[in-house]
Amino acid sequence: MTQKRNGKEKRMFTIELRSKADVRNASLDDKKGILIEGSIGTLVRARFLDDLVLEVVGSDGELRMDLSKKDLERLAGPGRSCDDWGRGA
């Protein structure tokens, strides 16, 4: 899921919503950047897929990001681990 652009490794993400009504704001301005705000609904599950992709599932959509368990553990610091959160697996 990671891609390279201008010689740098970039993190990829996907947002999948059930309805356009779940998008609260989308701003595409070349000068200020891009902003996407919305709701994935009530948290159903958060987990790592193959320890490489963080998947957050809500009642109204999903967010997937190229972020591994090791990435989060490195940021969290020594002695802290990242496991599945929420209901189900």
KAFENFEN-V683596 format. One record per helix or strand. SS is the DSSP state (H for helix, E for strand). FROM is the first residue (numbers start at 1). TO is the last residue. If there is no record, write none. Layout:
# KAFENFEN-V683596
SS:FROM:TO  SS:FROM:TO
This chain:
# KAFENFEN-V683596
E:3:5  E:8:10  E:13:17  H:20:22  E:23:29  E:33:38  E:43:49  E:53:58  E:61:65  H:69:76  E:85:86
